[in-house]
Amino acid sequence: MLDHITQEMFLGGLAALISATSMMIYIRTLRQNKTKPHIFTWVIWCLLCTIAAAIQIAEGAGPGAWVTVISAILSGVIMILAFKVGDRDITRSDWVLFIGALTAIPIWLMMDNPALAAIILTIIDSSAFLPTMRKVYHRPDTEPVVPFVISSFSFFCAFAALEHVSIETGLYVFGIGVMNLLLVLLLLWRRKALSDAN
């Protein structure tokens, strides 16, 4: 039993460390003016990481929640920086997604069903990737690859570290790990496509 707990704590700590590393690399590229984050994406991620962390802690995720807590804090830092130097190309679809995400947050707060809340949060957080994915499709040079690779790995580690695996504790970390991976694949594909075209 002690070994099992130790393993979970190790994986949870590793996931949190990896996530922090990923986001610090992202912040560094942002401060070097190599990255142009989409403000709507980071506002939604900051809000929902905070909510997801609260759900995980309340539902007994243990060390599996550490990565989400770290992500919430550092997403807040990136969100503030994005207001200053982020991407200004905001489309109507970005506004629709952003307003939809903000509207869903009070709905979550009125819910008594943690599983349904986790599903809604995962869908909203996944949809927050879409403005960035749209931007990356046209301008893949505005986002770095490495932080999203590391982030994906950290969320999969967090999933493995869960003490109690359920929809409430596991769906969010697994789903966001997948979305980070999809963004990486899009970045690599578009960079190669544009490079081949030139």
DRENKE-576503 format. One line per 2 residues: number of its first residue (from 1); their letters; for each residue x, z negated, y negated of N, C-alpha, C, O. Coordinates in Angstrom, 3 decimals. Layout:
NUM) A) X Z Y X Z Y X Z Y X Z Y; ...
end
This chain:
1) ML) 0.840 0.000 1.210 0.000 0.000 0.000 0.872 0.000 -1.256 0.614 0.728 -2.215; 1.922 -0.847 -1.222 2.821 -0.919 -2.368 3.523 0.416 -2.591 3.681 0.859 -3.729
3) DH) 3.947 1.062 -1.490 4.603 2.371 -1.595 3.660 3.402 -2.182 4.073 4.249 -2.973; 2.387 3.332 -1.793 1.386 4.278 -2.295 1.207 4.115 -3.810 1.155 5.098 -4.549
5) IT) 1.115 2.880 -4.248 0.959 2.619 -5.685 2.219 3.054 -6.429 2.127 3.653 -7.500; 3.383 2.761 -5.877 4.644 3.142 -6.494 4.731 4.656 -6.648 5.185 5.158 -7.676
7) QE) 4.295 5.375 -5.623 4.311 6.833 -5.677 3.388 7.339 -6.789 3.751 8.255 -7.527; 2.205 6.751 -6.910 1.267 7.167 -7.953 1.832 6.872 -9.337 1.721 7.687 -10.253
9) MF) 2.443 5.688 -9.479 3.035 5.347 -10.768 4.180 6.302 -11.109 4.338 6.713 -12.259; 4.978 6.652 -10.087 6.076 7.590 -10.314 5.538 8.951 -10.762 6.025 9.525 -11.737
11) LG) 4.533 9.463 -10.048 3.966 10.772 -10.390 3.283 10.743 -11.754 3.392 11.692 -12.530; 2.576 9.645 -12.042 1.915 9.525 -13.342 2.925 9.470 -14.479 2.737 10.105 -15.516
13) GL) 4.003 8.705 -14.280 5.052 8.625 -15.293 5.776 9.952 -15.459 6.107 10.356 -16.574; 6.021 10.631 -14.330 6.670 11.940 -14.378 5.803 12.937 -15.136 6.295 13.697 -15.971
15) AA) 4.499 12.925 -14.833 3.578 13.845 -15.516 3.553 13.579 -17.014 3.559 14.516 -17.813; 3.524 12.308 -17.399 3.503 11.956 -18.824 4.797 12.378 -19.507 4.773 12.889 -20.627
17) LI) 5.930 12.164 -18.833 7.227 12.562 -19.395 7.310 14.078 -19.559 7.784 14.574 -20.581; 6.851 14.806 -18.552 6.878 16.264 -18.595 5.967 16.774 -19.714 6.330 17.685 -20.458
19) SA) 4.788 16.176 -19.819 3.850 16.587 -20.868 4.444 16.342 -22.251 4.356 17.195 -23.134; 5.050 15.173 -22.431 5.666 14.857 -23.722 6.786 15.840 -24.036 6.924 16.279 -25.178
21) TS) 7.589 16.189 -23.027 8.674 17.159 -23.210 8.118 18.508 -23.637 8.622 19.137 -24.567; 7.070 18.944 -22.944 6.433 20.228 -23.250 5.957 20.278 -24.695 6.210 21.247 -25.410
23) MM) 5.273 19.237 -25.112 4.700 19.240 -26.455 5.764 19.052 -27.534 5.610 19.549 -28.649; 6.833 18.345 -27.211 7.918 18.203 -28.181 8.648 19.537 -28.376 9.077 19.863 -29.482
25) IY) 8.783 20.304 -27.284 9.361 21.654 -27.405 8.462 22.516 -28.281 8.939 23.268 -29.130; 7.140 22.396 -28.061 6.190 23.165 -28.863 6.300 22.790 -30.339 6.317 23.661 -31.209
27) IR) 6.375 21.499 -30.611 6.502 21.028 -31.991 7.789 21.539 -32.620 7.806 21.909 -33.794; 8.875 21.562 -31.837 10.143 22.066 -32.367 10.027 23.547 -32.748 10.482 23.946 -33.820
29) TL) 9.413 24.371 -31.866 9.259 25.799 -32.182 8.340 25.997 -33.382 8.503 26.941 -34.154; 7.375 25.097 -33.527 6.462 25.170 -34.664 7.213 24.878 -35.961 7.042 25.576 -36.960
31) RQ) 8.033 23.856 -35.934 8.790 23.481 -37.130 9.859 24.515 -37.478 10.294 24.609 -38.626; 10.281 25.297 -36.463 11.239 26.383 -36.704 10.536 27.674 -37.140 11.174 28.709 -37.328
33) NK) 9.224 27.592 -37.293 8.415 28.737 -37.723 8.411 29.878 -36.700 8.227 31.043 -37.055; 8.616 29.525 -35.420 8.556 30.518 -34.353 7.186 30.563 -33.698 6.873 31.500 -32.964
35) TK) 6.369 29.547 -33.963 5.059 29.413 -33.338 3.991 29.283 -34.419 4.183 28.604 -35.428; 2.868 29.946 -34.184 1.743 29.879 -35.118 0.493 29.416 -34.356 -0.299 30.248 -33.914
37) PH) 0.312 28.120 -34.202 -0.822 27.630 -33.419 -2.163 27.951 -34.074 -2.281 27.981 -35.299; -3.159 28.187 -33.243 -4.510 28.416 -33.753 -5.144 27.053 -34.019 -5.284 26.242 -33.104
39) IF) -5.519 26.808 -35.249 -5.999 25.484 -35.645 -7.214 25.031 -34.846 -7.309 23.861 -34.474; -8.157 25.958 -34.573 -9.360 25.571 -33.840 -9.011 25.077 -32.442 -9.581 24.098 -31.961
41) TW) -8.081 25.754 -31.797 -7.662 25.339 -30.456 -7.156 23.905 -30.470 -7.533 23.101 -29.617; -6.302 23.581 -31.438 -5.668 22.258 -31.432 -6.596 21.152 -31.906 -6.454 20.010 -31.469
43) VI) -7.537 21.457 -32.781 -8.539 20.447 -33.158 -9.366 20.070 -31.929 -9.585 18.890 -31.653; -9.818 21.080 -31.204 -10.637 20.821 -30.012 -9.820 20.078 -28.964 -10.304 19.113 -28.373
45) WC) -8.590 20.517 -28.728 -7.763 19.853 -27.725 -7.504 18.405 -28.077 -7.536 17.544 -27.198; -7.249 18.118 -29.331 -7.000 16.738 -29.736 -8.231 15.859 -29.487 -8.129 14.777 -28.910
47) LL) -9.388 16.341 -29.929 -10.621 15.577 -29.741 -10.940 15.365 -28.265 -11.274 14.257 -27.843; -10.835 16.431 -27.493 -11.253 16.341 -26.097 -10.229 15.633 -25.222 -10.604 14.975 -24.252
49) CT) -8.948 15.754 -25.542 -7.956 14.969 -24.794 -8.217 13.486 -24.984 -8.086 12.695 -24.049; -8.586 13.119 -26.199 -8.883 11.718 -26.484 -10.088 11.243 -25.673 -10.070 10.158 -25.092
51) IA) -11.132 12.067 -25.643 -12.333 11.714 -24.877 -12.037 11.691 -23.380 -12.454 10.773 -22.673; -11.310 12.714 -22.898 -10.980 12.777 -21.471 -10.146 11.577 -21.040 -10.343 11.048 -19.947
53) AA) -9.225 11.148 -21.880 -8.414 9.974 -21.563 -9.296 8.741 -21.430 -9.096 7.920 -20.535; -10.275 8.614 -22.326 -11.194 7.476 -22.261 -12.001 7.496 -20.962 -12.206 6.454 -20.341
55) IQ) -12.461 8.686 -20.551 -13.218 8.811 -19.298 -12.334 8.415 -18.119 -12.750 7.639 -17.258; -11.119 8.948 -18.083 -10.225 8.662 -16.957 -9.912 7.175 -16.849 -9.924 6.612 -15.754
57) IA) -9.633 6.542 -17.976 -9.323 5.107 -17.955 -10.538 4.310 -17.484 -10.409 3.388 -16.678; -11.709 4.669 -17.989 -12.937 3.964 -17.612 -13.275 4.140 -16.135 -13.849 3.248 -15.511
59) EG) -12.912 5.305 -15.579 -13.252 5.600 -14.187 -12.135 5.254 -13.214 -12.219 5.598 -12.035; -11.101 4.586 -13.679 -10.062 4.083 -12.783 -9.014 5.091 -12.372 -8.519 5.037 -11.246
61) AG) -8.663 6.005 -13.250 -7.666 7.023 -12.905 -6.262 6.435 -12.772 -5.404 7.035 -12.126; -6.023 5.289 -13.365 -4.706 4.662 -13.275 -3.620 5.529 -13.899 -3.823 6.102 -14.969
63) PG) -2.458 5.630 -13.232 -1.351 6.419 -13.772 -1.696 7.895 -14.000 -1.038 8.570 -14.792; -2.714 8.391 -13.317 -3.136 9.775 -13.507 -3.649 10.044 -14.908 -3.736 11.199 -15.326
65) AW) -3.989 8.991 -15.640 -4.500 9.153 -17.011 -3.382 9.185 -18.045 -3.612 9.555 -19.197; -2.186 8.804 -17.645 -1.102 8.701 -18.629 -0.840 10.039 -19.320 -0.628 10.075 -20.532
67) VT) -0.852 11.139 -18.564 -0.562 12.444 -19.149 -1.606 12.818 -20.188 -1.277 13.435 -21.202; -2.861 12.452 -19.948 -3.925 12.786 -20.894 -3.792 11.978 -22.178 -4.058 12.484 -23.269
69) VI) -3.384 10.732 -22.046 -3.168 9.880 -23.225 -2.036 10.453 -24.089 -2.167 10.566 -25.308; -0.925 10.812 -23.436 0.204 11.415 -24.158 -0.227 12.712 -24.827 0.116 12.972 -25.980
71) SA) -0.984 13.524 -24.092 -1.457 14.805 -24.633 -2.343 14.597 -25.853 -2.261 15.362 -26.814; -3.182 13.580 -25.826 -4.066 13.302 -26.963 -3.254 12.953 -28.207 -3.546 13.436 -29.301
73) IL) -2.246 12.122 -28.038 -1.426 11.702 -29.188 -0.663 12.886 -29.778 -0.695 13.111 -30.988; 0.025 13.643 -28.917 0.851 14.741 -29.411 0.016 15.939 -29.865 0.444 16.700 -30.732
75) SG) -1.160 16.106 -29.288 -2.066 17.151 -29.786 -2.473 16.849 -31.219 -2.649 17.756 -32.032; -2.620 15.567 -31.517 -2.939 15.164 -32.888 -1.828 15.541 -33.855 -2.091 15.984 -34.973
77) VI) -0.574 15.362 -33.415 0.565 15.741 -34.259 0.567 17.252 -34.497 0.746 17.708 -35.627; 0.366 18.028 -33.421 0.358 19.489 -33.545 -0.818 19.950 -34.401 -0.685 20.886 -35.189
79) MI) -1.960 19.300 -34.249 -3.128 19.648 -35.054 -2.822 19.499 -36.545 -3.172 20.369 -37.344; -2.175 18.407 -36.914 -1.815 18.178 -38.322 -0.858 19.261 -38.812 -1.020 19.790 -39.912
81) LA) 0.139 19.588 -37.992 1.088 20.639 -38.366 0.416 22.005 -38.440 0.770 22.831 -39.282; -0.563 22.243 -37.549 -1.270 23.529 -37.542 -2.052 23.743 -38.830 -2.204 24.878 -39.282
83) FK) -2.549 22.665 -39.425 -3.238 22.782 -40.709 -2.296 23.320 -41.787 -2.727 24.005 -42.715; -1.003 23.002 -41.654 -0.036 23.413 -42.663 0.523 24.813 -42.411 0.632 25.620 -43.335
85) VG) 0.879 25.097 -41.149 1.596 26.352 -40.867 0.967 27.175 -39.749 1.586 28.117 -39.254; -0.246 26.836 -39.347 -0.876 27.520 -38.228 -1.394 28.912 -38.555 -1.334 29.366 -39.698
87) DR) -1.906 29.580 -37.523 -2.439 30.932 -37.649 -3.709 30.930 -38.492 -4.570 30.069 -38.317; -3.827 31.882 -39.396 -4.988 31.973 -40.290 -5.956 33.078 -39.882 -6.958 33.306 -40.561
89) DI) -5.665 33.764 -38.780 -6.530 34.849 -38.313 -7.667 34.247 -37.483 -7.546 34.090 -36.268; -8.762 33.917 -38.152 -9.899 33.272 -37.494 -11.081 34.240 -37.485 -11.527 34.706 -38.534
91) TR) -11.581 34.532 -36.281 -12.671 35.494 -36.126 -14.011 34.777 -35.980 -14.077 33.552 -35.882; -15.067 35.572 -35.968 -16.412 35.008 -35.782 -16.535 34.322 -34.418 -17.151 33.263 -34.301
93) SD) -15.938 34.941 -33.385 -16.001 34.326 -32.058 -15.262 32.986 -32.031 -15.670 32.060 -31.329; -14.180 32.890 -32.794 -13.471 31.605 -32.898 -14.390 30.534 -33.482 -14.426 29.401 -33.002
95) WV) -15.131 30.912 -34.526 -16.062 29.973 -35.152 -17.156 29.550 -34.171 -17.528 28.377 -34.115; -17.669 30.507 -33.400 -18.724 30.194 -32.422 -18.212 29.186 -31.397 -18.881 28.197 -31.099
97) LF) -17.023 29.446 -30.864 -16.439 28.532 -29.884 -16.176 27.154 -30.490 -16.433 26.126 -29.863; -15.668 27.153 -31.697 -15.336 25.892 -32.358 -16.591 25.050 -32.616 -16.618 23.856 -32.319
99) IG) -17.616 25.679 -33.167 -18.862 24.956 -33.451 -19.527 24.497 -32.152 -20.070 23.394 -32.078; -19.478 25.357 -31.127 -20.036 24.977 -29.830 -19.343 23.761 -29.251 -19.987 22.867 -28.703
101) AL) -18.019 23.732 -29.376 -17.258 22.594 -28.861 -17.584 21.320 -29.616 -17.771 20.263 -29.014; -17.652 21.420 -30.937 -17.972 20.234 -31.737 -19.387 19.736 -31.463 -19.638 18.531 -31.456
103) TA) -20.306 20.668 -31.240 -21.691 20.300 -30.945 -21.796 19.580 -29.605 -22.631 18.691 -29.439; -20.955 19.960 -28.653 -21.020 19.367 -27.318 -20.486 17.939 -27.277 -20.830 17.179 -26.371
105) IP) -19.659 17.569 -28.234 -19.091 16.220 -28.218 -20.159 15.136 -28.376 -20.156 14.181 -27.600; -21.079 15.243 -29.352 -22.145 14.236 -29.414 -23.033 14.229 -28.171 -23.557 13.185 -27.783
107) IW) -23.201 15.402 -27.546 -23.982 15.463 -26.303 -23.307 14.610 -25.244 -23.965 13.860 -24.523; -21.976 14.731 -25.153 -21.246 13.908 -24.197 -21.433 12.428 -24.501 -21.625 11.626 -23.588
109) LM) -21.379 12.061 -25.780 -21.474 10.657 -26.146 -22.817 10.041 -25.771 -22.914 8.829 -25.583; -23.858 10.877 -25.662 -25.186 10.373 -25.298 -25.418 10.372 -23.799 -26.470 9.927 -23.340
111) MD) -24.457 10.863 -23.025 -24.642 10.967 -21.576 -24.334 9.668 -20.863 -23.445 8.910 -21.252; -25.098 9.432 -19.802 -24.829 8.292 -18.935 -24.206 8.747 -17.614 -23.966 7.934 -16.721
113) NP) -23.946 10.053 -17.498 -23.425 10.615 -16.256 -21.971 11.055 -16.460 -21.730 12.132 -17.005; -21.001 10.241 -16.031 -19.593 10.564 -16.259 -19.155 11.879 -15.603 -18.319 12.598 -16.150
115) AL) -19.719 12.192 -14.434 -19.334 13.436 -13.751 -19.753 14.650 -14.573 -18.970 15.583 -14.750; -20.980 14.640 -15.071 -21.459 15.749 -15.889 -20.665 15.828 -17.192 -20.360 16.918 -17.676
117) AA) -20.338 14.686 -17.746 -19.534 14.653 -18.969 -18.164 15.272 -18.732 -17.662 16.014 -19.577; -17.553 14.971 -17.580 -16.241 15.535 -17.256 -16.332 17.048 -17.089 -15.425 17.773 -17.500
119) II) -17.414 17.526 -16.492 -17.609 18.970 -16.328 -17.732 19.646 -17.690 -17.101 20.672 -17.942; -18.551 19.061 -18.564 -18.751 19.649 -19.900 -17.443 19.643 -20.693 -17.103 20.627 -21.348
121) LT) -16.717 18.531 -20.629 -15.446 18.459 -21.352 -14.440 19.485 -20.837 -13.705 20.085 -21.621; -14.407 19.683 -19.534 -13.472 20.656 -18.966 -13.827 22.068 -19.410 -12.940 22.864 -19.719
123) II) -15.116 22.383 -19.444 -15.556 23.705 -19.902 -15.201 23.897 -21.376 -14.690 24.949 -21.762; -15.473 22.881 -22.196 -15.195 22.988 -23.632 -13.694 23.117 -23.868 -13.255 23.969 -24.639
125) DS) -12.909 22.271 -23.204 -11.472 22.317 -23.401 -10.899 23.656 -22.932 -9.996 24.208 -23.560; -11.431 24.164 -21.833 -10.997 25.476 -21.350 -11.362 26.565 -22.350 -10.593 27.502 -22.563
127) SA) -12.530 26.442 -22.961 -12.942 27.442 -23.950 -12.058 27.382 -25.198 -11.942 28.367 -25.928; -11.438 26.226 -25.439 -10.549 26.100 -26.594 -9.302 26.966 -26.437 -8.636 27.286 -27.422
129) FL) -8.989 27.342 -25.205 -7.873 28.249 -24.974 -8.189 29.662 -25.497 -7.274 30.415 -25.827; -9.471 30.020 -25.573 -9.845 31.404 -25.865 -9.376 31.908 -27.228 -8.881 33.033 -27.296
131) PT) -9.502 31.137 -28.333 -8.947 31.642 -29.594 -7.443 31.909 -29.512 -6.946 32.891 -30.064; -6.725 31.021 -28.815 -5.287 31.234 -28.655 -5.019 32.433 -27.751 -4.094 33.204 -28.008
133) MR) -5.810 32.600 -26.700 -5.627 33.745 -25.810 -5.910 35.058 -26.541 -5.217 36.054 -26.332; -6.929 35.052 -27.396 -7.219 36.262 -28.185 -6.038 36.584 -29.092 -5.625 37.738 -29.206
135) KV) -5.501 35.551 -29.736 -4.353 35.733 -30.618 -3.147 36.234 -29.836 -2.451 37.147 -30.278; -2.904 35.638 -28.680 -1.762 36.009 -27.847 -1.879 37.449 -27.343 -0.871 38.143 -27.211
137) YH) -3.078 37.888 -27.069 -3.260 39.262 -26.587 -2.711 40.253 -27.620 -2.055 41.231 -27.260; -2.978 39.998 -28.887 -2.529 40.904 -29.945 -1.114 40.592 -30.425 -0.353 41.496 -30.773
139) RP) -0.760 39.270 -30.439 0.545 38.863 -30.964 1.175 37.805 -30.051 1.206 36.620 -30.383; 1.672 38.255 -28.901 2.225 37.287 -27.939 3.469 36.558 -28.429 3.879 35.557 -27.843
141) DT) 4.071 37.064 -29.510 5.261 36.412 -30.062 4.922 35.150 -30.846 5.830 34.436 -31.270; 3.632 34.857 -31.050 3.247 33.691 -31.851 3.067 32.413 -31.025 2.726 31.362 -31.568
143) EP) 3.297 32.509 -29.717 3.215 31.323 -28.864 4.402 31.309 -27.901 4.787 32.358 -27.384; 4.985 30.139 -27.654 6.103 30.033 -26.707 5.592 29.911 -25.270 4.505 29.384 -25.035
145) VV) 6.370 30.394 -24.326 5.975 30.348 -22.914 6.290 28.992 -22.286 5.452 28.405 -21.601; 7.492 28.506 -22.521 8.001 27.332 -21.801 7.100 26.096 -21.911 6.833 25.461 -20.891
147) PF) 6.618 25.728 -23.110 5.776 24.526 -23.169 4.518 24.609 -22.305 4.076 23.601 -21.752; 3.940 25.807 -22.188 2.722 25.935 -21.392 3.017 25.908 -19.892 2.193 25.441 -19.106
149) VI) 4.190 26.406 -19.494 4.617 26.285 -18.091 4.789 24.809 -17.742 4.292 24.331 -16.723; 5.502 24.105 -18.608 5.751 22.676 -18.375 4.439 21.898 -18.388 4.230 21.009 -17.562
151) SS) 3.558 22.236 -19.327 2.271 21.540 -19.428 1.444 21.727 -18.164 0.845 20.777 -17.660; 1.415 22.943 -17.660 0.664 23.209 -16.434 1.183 22.345 -15.293 0.404 21.734 -14.561
153) FS) 2.497 22.299 -15.149 3.119 21.492 -14.097 2.776 20.012 -14.264 2.518 19.313 -13.285; 2.777 19.543 -15.515 2.508 18.119 -15.758 1.080 17.744 -15.376 0.842 16.665 -14.832
155) FF) 0.123 18.642 -15.664 -1.261 18.340 -15.307 -1.464 18.359 -13.792 -2.261 17.580 -13.270; -0.757 19.233 -13.084 -0.851 19.233 -11.620 -0.210 17.973 -11.041 -0.689 17.439 -10.041
157) CA) 0.870 17.496 -11.663 1.469 16.216 -11.253 0.496 15.070 -11.497 0.369 14.164 -10.673; -0.194 15.117 -12.641 -1.174 14.073 -12.962 -2.293 14.056 -11.930 -2.767 12.991 -11.535
159) FA) -2.712 15.235 -11.497 -3.756 15.313 -10.477 -3.278 14.645 -9.186 -4.035 13.917 -8.543; -2.027 14.893 -8.812 -1.467 14.290 -7.608 -1.309 12.777 -7.743 -1.256 12.067 -6.739
161) AL) -1.234 12.281 -8.987 -1.021 10.851 -9.226 -2.312 10.042 -9.289 -2.266 8.816 -9.392; -3.448 10.701 -9.228 -4.715 9.983 -9.364 -4.889 8.947 -8.251 -4.692 9.254 -7.076
163) EH) -5.254 7.739 -8.621 -5.544 6.698 -7.638 -6.900 6.933 -6.992 -7.096 6.650 -5.810; -7.822 7.447 -7.774 -9.178 7.705 -7.294 -9.551 9.129 -7.702 -9.806 9.397 -8.876
165) VS) -9.581 10.043 -6.724 -9.872 11.445 -7.021 -11.382 11.673 -6.973 -12.035 11.419 -5.962; -11.913 12.156 -8.088 -13.332 12.471 -8.182 -13.501 13.504 -9.280 -12.537 13.867 -9.953
167) IE) -14.716 13.974 -9.460 -14.981 14.903 -10.561 -14.623 14.236 -11.883 -14.043 14.864 -12.769; -14.975 12.960 -12.006 -14.748 12.239 -13.260 -13.270 12.143 -13.615 -12.901 12.279 -14.782
169) TG) -12.425 11.910 -12.619 -11.004 11.686 -12.902 -10.144 12.932 -12.701 -9.112 13.076 -13.356; -10.549 13.829 -11.814 -9.671 14.932 -11.434 -9.973 16.294 -12.011 -9.066 17.110 -12.179
171) LY) -11.236 16.557 -12.319 -11.598 17.914 -12.748 -10.858 18.333 -14.010 -10.349 19.449 -14.103; -10.806 17.433 -14.973 -10.198 17.784 -16.253 -8.723 18.141 -16.098 -8.298 19.204 -16.551
173) VF) -7.932 17.267 -15.460 -6.492 17.526 -15.359 -6.210 18.771 -14.538 -5.303 19.534 -14.870; -6.971 18.992 -13.470 -6.749 20.180 -12.645 -7.151 21.442 -13.407 -6.426 22.437 -13.401
175) GI) -8.314 21.393 -14.065 -8.805 22.549 -14.808 -7.877 22.951 -15.939 -7.642 24.140 -16.158; -7.349 21.975 -16.658 -6.461 22.292 -17.781 -5.106 22.786 -17.266 -4.457 23.605 -17.918
177) GV) -4.683 22.299 -16.118 -3.478 22.838 -15.499 -3.633 24.319 -15.197 -2.718 25.107 -15.439; -4.784 24.694 -14.672 -5.072 26.106 -14.374 -5.111 26.928 -15.659 -4.557 28.027 -15.702
179) MN) -5.753 26.417 -16.699 -5.857 27.169 -17.956 -4.488 27.383 -18.599 -4.224 28.454 -19.146; -3.618 26.381 -18.539 -2.257 26.553 -19.048 -1.536 27.662 -18.285 -0.822 28.474 -18.873
181) LL) -1.734 27.683 -16.972 -1.105 28.706 -16.142 -1.621 30.100 -16.491 -0.846 31.055 -16.539; -2.925 30.219 -16.733 -3.496 31.508 -17.123 -2.939 31.986 -18.463 -2.688 33.177 -18.648
183) LV) -2.746 31.054 -19.393 -2.180 31.422 -20.690 -0.741 31.922 -20.525 -0.336 32.881 -21.182; 0.017 31.279 -19.661 1.385 31.725 -19.387 1.386 33.148 -18.840 2.171 33.987 -19.282
185) LL) 0.506 33.419 -17.881 0.432 34.756 -17.289 0.049 35.798 -18.337 0.587 36.905 -18.339; -0.873 35.449 -19.224 -1.268 36.367 -20.292 -0.099 36.634 -21.241 0.151 37.776 -21.627
187) LL) 0.608 35.571 -21.607 1.768 35.725 -22.491 2.812 36.664 -21.874 3.307 37.574 -22.539; 3.137 36.437 -20.609 4.152 37.258 -19.947 3.696 38.706 -19.814 4.479 39.633 -20.022
189) WR) 2.438 38.892 -19.470 1.900 40.247 -19.305 1.915 41.016 -20.616 2.342 42.170 -20.663; 1.440 40.364 -21.698 1.370 41.056 -22.984 2.762 41.320 -23.558 2.990 42.364 -24.168
191) RK) 3.680 40.398 -23.371 5.035 40.637 -23.860 5.665 41.830 -23.137 6.337 42.657 -23.752; 5.437 41.904 -21.819 5.985 43.021 -21.056 5.309 44.330 -21.455 5.969 45.361 -21.586
193) AL) 3.994 44.285 -21.646 3.258 45.501 -22.014 3.713 46.038 -23.364 3.899 47.244 -23.526; 3.890 45.153 -24.324 4.337 45.581 -25.640 5.785 46.050 -25.623 6.162 46.975 -26.342
195) SD) 6.592 45.394 -24.786 7.992 45.807 -24.677 8.097 47.191 -24.025 8.905 48.016 -24.451; 7.292 47.445 -23.005 7.291 48.748 -22.340 6.783 49.845 -23.270 7.226 50.991 -23.188
197) AN) 5.843 49.487 -24.162 5.281 50.462 -25.080 6.298 50.873 -26.153 6.206 51.962 -26.719; 7.271 49.985 -26.426 8.303 50.271 -27.424 9.548 50.790 -26.748 10.536 51.089 -27.418
end
